[in-house]
């Protein structure tokens, strides 16, 4: 139907009365790595997707999600008992990307004089560089429940990573050879940081009782 006041409509448009702009959604991105030493796990992104039967070394790529607060949990596939479930809550900045790594074997470990503790964790690493860090960066996760990991990413740099923990090494050359040893198992991992990738996550864990690893690059949200 034609407007009864066309001149009024033209006047409003010409006057440039500001329209209320819609604020962009609070986008963030999370990608996942299953670096547990379990046969398979079920990952639950609360109020989101559920990932069933993720095998060791499985990678779930990220994407642009309209949320900044994340609640996560995982447990051995087919076993939803609360004592065997690990939980984490993440609060991301607008446009932030993180890599979430699941580690552990879901065993209840009894330390002397302490309550049983679940040997499972959810670690997370931002793709952004912190103050003092510079490209290129290697984040190493030792998901082995019991053995330490020795890592040599470059000549003159050597780190020991305790079980169920991680280390970040920045300022590396574009091309490196990462040498790793866990128990009697040795790995040589040649890597090249190609733009836009300036950060890589390497996870070690047990697959069928033997040490194994998975590599996943990190990227900013707008580059995914």
C-alpha positions in Angstrom: 0.0 0.0 0.0 1.3 3.4 -1.0 2.3 5.8 1.9 -0.1 8.7 2.5 2.9 10.9 3.5 5.7 10.3 0.9 7.3 13.7 1.6 7.6 12.9 5.3 9.3 9.7 4.5 11.8 11.4 2.1 12.5 14.0 4.8 13.3 11.4 7.4 15.7 9.6 5.1 17.3 12.8 4.0 17.8 14.1 7.5 20.0 11.1 8.3 18.3 10.2 11.5 20.6 7.5 12.9 19.2 4.0 13.0 20.0 1.7 15.9 22.8 -0.6 14.8 22.6 -4.2 15.7 25.6 -5.3 17.7 27.4 -8.2 16.2 27.0 -11.6 17.9 29.7 -12.5 20.5 31.5 -14.9 18.2 34.3 -17.2 19.5 35.8 -20.4 18.3 36.9 -23.6 20.1 38.6 -26.6 18.5 39.1 -29.9 20.4 41.8 -32.6 20.6 41.2 -35.9 22.3 44.6 -36.7 23.9 43.2 -39.0 26.5 44.6 -42.5 27.1 41.1 -44.0 26.9 39.6 -46.2 24.2 37.1 -43.5 23.4 35.4 -40.5 25.1 32.1 -38.7 24.9 32.5 -34.9 24.8 29.5 -32.7 25.8 29.4 -29.0 24.9 26.6 -27.9 27.2 23.8 -26.2 25.3 25.6 -27.3 22.1 26.7 -30.4 20.4 27.6 -33.8 21.9 30.4 -35.8 20.3 30.2 -39.5 20.9 32.9 -42.1 20.8 35.9 -39.8 20.0 39.0 -42.0 19.5 42.4 -41.0 20.9 44.0 -38.5 18.6 40.6 -37.3 17.2 40.4 -33.6 16.3 37.3 -31.5 16.1 37.9 -28.3 14.1 36.5 -25.0 15.3 34.2 -22.5 13.7 32.5 -19.2 14.4 30.0 -19.8 17.2 27.7 -17.2 18.7 28.8 -17.6 22.3 31.7 -16.6 24.5 30.9 -18.7 27.6 31.5 -22.5 27.2 30.8 -25.3 29.6 32.4 -28.6 28.7 32.6 -32.1 30.1 33.8 -35.5 29.0 33.8 -39.1 30.3 34.8 -42.5 29.0 32.3 -43.6 26.3 29.5 -45.6 27.7 30.2 -44.6 31.3 28.5 -41.5 32.5 29.2 -41.8 36.2 29.7 -38.4 37.8 33.0 -39.4 39.5 34.5 -40.2 36.1 33.4 -37.0 34.4 35.8 -34.0 34.0 34.3 -30.5 33.7 35.6 -27.1 32.6 34.1 -23.6 32.1 35.7 -21.2 29.6 35.0 -17.5 29.2 36.5 -16.2 25.9 36.9 -12.7 24.7 34.9 -11.6 21.6 36.6 -13.1 18.5 38.9 -15.3 20.5 40.0 -18.8 19.4 41.1 -21.5 21.7 42.3 -25.1 21.5 40.8 -27.4 24.1 42.7 -30.6 24.9 41.2 -33.6 26.8 43.8 -35.7 28.7 43.9 -38.4 31.3 42.7 -42.0 31.8 39.6 -41.3 34.1 41.1 -43.3 37.0 40.4 -42.3 40.6 43.8 -41.9 42.1 44.2 -42.1 45.9 46.9 -40.0 47.4 47.9 -40.5 51.0 45.7 -38.5 53.3 43.6 -37.0 50.4 40.3 -37.8 48.8 40.3 -39.7 45.5 41.1 -37.5 42.6 40.0 -38.0 39.0 43.0 -38.4 36.7 41.4 -36.5 33.8 41.8 -32.8 32.8 40.5 -30.3 30.3 43.3 -27.9 29.2 42.8 -24.9 26.9 45.2 -22.7 25.0 44.4 -19.3 23.3 45.6 -18.8 19.7 46.6 -15.2 20.7 50.2 -14.6 21.8 50.7 -13.3 25.4 52.9 -10.4 26.3 56.5 -11.3 25.7 55.7 -14.1 23.3 56.7 -13.9 19.6 56.2 -16.3 16.7 56.7 -19.1 16.2 55.2 -21.0 19.1 55.0 -24.7 20.0 52.6 -25.8 22.7 53.4 -29.4 23.9 50.9 -31.4 26.0 52.0 -34.5 27.8 48.7 -36.4 28.3 50.5 -39.5 29.6 49.1 -40.3 33.0 52.4 -41.4 34.6 55.5 -40.8 32.5 57.4 -37.5 31.9 58.1 -36.3 28.3 61.4 -34.9 27.1 61.1 -32.5 24.2 63.8 -30.8 22.1 62.2 -28.4 19.6 65.4 -26.7 18.5 69.2 -26.8 19.2 69.9 -25.5 22.7 66.3 -25.8 23.9 65.3 -28.8 26.0 62.3 -29.2 28.2 60.9 -31.9 30.5 57.1 -32.0 30.7 55.6 -33.7 33.7 52.7 -36.1 33.2 49.3 -34.4 32.7 50.8 -31.0 32.0 52.0 -28.7 29.2 54.7 -26.3 28.2 54.8 -23.4 25.7 57.9 -22.5 23.7 57.9 -19.3 21.6 60.3 -17.5 19.3 61.1 -20.6 17.2 62.5 -20.6 13.6 60.1 -21.3 10.7 61.5 -24.8 10.2 62.2 -27.1 13.2 62.7 -30.7 14.0 61.0 -31.6 17.2 62.6 -34.6 19.0 60.5 -36.2 21.8 61.0 -39.1 24.1 58.4 -40.7 26.5 59.4 -43.9 28.2 61.3 -46.0 25.6 59.5 -44.4 22.7 61.2 -41.7 20.6 59.7 -39.4 17.9 61.2 -37.1 15.3 58.6 -34.5 14.1 59.7 -32.1 11.3 57.5 -29.0 11.3 57.3 -25.8 9.2 55.3 -22.8 10.3 53.6 -21.5 7.2 51.4 -18.3 7.3 48.9 -17.8 8.7 49.9 -20.5 11.2 52.3 -19.2 13.9 51.3 -21.6 16.7 51.0 -25.4 16.8 49.7 -27.7 19.5 51.4 -31.2 19.8 49.7 -33.7 22.2 51.2 -36.9 23.4 49.1 -39.7 24.9 48.6 -43.5 25.0 46.8 -45.3 22.2 46.2 -49.0 22.9 48.9 -48.8 25.6 51.6 -47.2 23.4 52.7 -43.6 23.3 51.4 -41.6 20.3 50.9 -38.0 19.2 48.6 -35.6 17.4 49.4 -32.2 15.9 46.9 -29.4 15.4 47.6 -25.8 14.2 46.1 -22.8 15.8 44.5 -19.9 13.9 42.7 -16.7 14.7 38.9 -16.7 14.3 38.9 -14.6 11.2 41.4 -16.9 9.5 39.4 -20.1 10.0 
